[in-house]
Amino acid sequence: MGIVVTIFMLSGLLVISPWPKLSLGMLRTNSNVVNFIASGLLLAGLWNSLWHGLRYLDHFWGLAALVSGFFMVMTAVLIFVDYGKKTGLQKIYSFIKPLSLLWVIGLFASFLLYAITLIQLNLGYPIIG
């Protein structure tokens, strides 16, 4: 599941990135693609935080899942409203929008943690936790 979560983190970062060379560019105008990515990011974030994170709060990876899942959910809301369908998320969006840089930086840090750990696992190196 770590690979799926990491892929959705990267996809979410590519949608919300303001830099043209690091974004999905024209695909952001396709609401079907954006809604798929935002939905996957939301579902993976909810699974990460509510299912895995809350079950393993006494482990490093449980806390990492809780925090990264929270960043994933917040970023998914931003993506839904900014680029996708604008359904019923306006109140949440207006509350979290001023901190959008925090959500994106947190998602990027979480992505780095997960991606580096996956690489270390595949190379046989020890990991955190």
C-alpha positions in Angstrom: 0.0 0.0 0.0 3.0 2.3 0.5 3.6 2.4 -3.2 0.0 3.3 -4.0 0.1 6.1 -1.3 3.4 7.4 -2.6 2.1 7.5 -6.2 -1.0 9.4 -5.2 1.2 11.8 -3.2 3.3 12.5 -6.3 0.2 12.8 -8.5 -1.3 15.3 -6.1 1.9 17.3 -6.0 2.0 17.4 -9.8 -1.6 18.7 -9.9 -1.2 21.4 -7.3 2.4 22.6 -8.3 2.4 26.2 -9.5 5.6 25.6 -11.6 4.9 24.6 -15.2 7.8 22.2 -15.5 6.8 20.4 -12.3 3.0 20.2 -13.0 0.6 18.3 -15.1 0.0 21.4 -17.1 -2.9 21.0 -19.6 -4.1 17.9 -17.8 -5.3 20.2 -15.0 -8.0 21.4 -17.3 -9.4 17.9 -17.7 -11.7 17.6 -14.7 -12.0 13.8 -15.0 -8.2 13.4 -14.6 -8.1 15.9 -11.7 -11.1 14.4 -10.0 -9.5 10.9 -10.3 -6.3 12.1 -8.8 -8.0 14.1 -6.0 -10.3 11.2 -5.2 -7.4 8.8 -5.0 -5.4 11.2 -2.9 -8.4 11.7 -0.6 -9.1 7.9 -0.2 -5.4 7.1 0.3 -5.1 9.9 2.8 -8.1 8.7 4.7 -6.9 5.1 4.7 -3.4 6.3 5.7 -4.5 8.3 8.7 -7.7 6.6 9.9 -6.9 3.0 9.2 -3.2 2.6 9.5 -2.2 5.7 11.5 -4.7 5.3 14.3 -4.0 1.6 14.6 -0.3 2.1 15.1 0.1 5.3 17.1 2.9 3.8 19.2 5.1 3.2 16.1 7.0 5.7 13.9 5.2 4.6 10.8 1.8 4.9 12.4 2.5 8.5 13.3 3.9 9.2 9.9 0.8 7.7 8.3 -1.5 9.8 10.5 0.4 13.0 9.6 0.9 12.3 5.9 -2.8 11.2 5.6 -3.8 14.5 7.0 -1.7 16.4 4.5 -3.1 14.2 1.7 -6.7 15.0 2.7 -6.1 18.7 2.9 -4.3 18.8 -0.5 -7.1 16.7 -2.0 -9.7 19.3 -0.9 -7.6 22.1 -2.4 -7.3 20.2 -5.7 -11.1 19.4 -5.8 -12.1 23.0 -5.4 -9.3 24.7 -7.5 -9.2 22.3 -10.4 -12.0 19.7 -10.2 -15.6 19.6 -9.2 -16.6 22.2 -6.6 -19.0 20.1 -4.6 -19.8 20.9 -1.0 -16.2 21.6 0.1 -16.4 25.4 0.1 -16.6 25.8 3.9 -13.6 23.5 4.4 -11.8 25.1 1.5 -12.2 28.6 2.8 -10.8 27.5 6.2 -7.8 25.7 4.8 -6.9 27.8 1.8 -4.8 30.4 3.8 -2.5 27.5 4.8 -2.2 25.9 1.4 1.5 26.3 1.3 1.8 24.4 4.6 -0.3 21.5 3.2 1.8 21.3 0.0 5.1 21.4 1.9 3.8 18.8 4.3 2.7 16.6 1.4 6.1 17.0 -0.3 8.0 16.1 2.9 5.7 13.1 3.4 6.3 12.1 -0.3 10.1 12.3 0.3 9.9 10.2 3.4 7.8 7.5 1.7 9.8 7.5 -1.6 13.2 7.3 0.1 12.0 4.6 2.4 10.7 2.5 -0.6 14.0 2.9 -2.3 15.9 1.9 0.8 13.6 -1.2 1.2 14.2 -2.3 -2.4 18.0 -1.9 -2.0 18.1 -3.7 1.3 19.1 -0.8 3.4 17.8 -0.2 6.9 14.8 2.2 7.3 13.6 4.5 10.0 11.4 3.1 12.7 
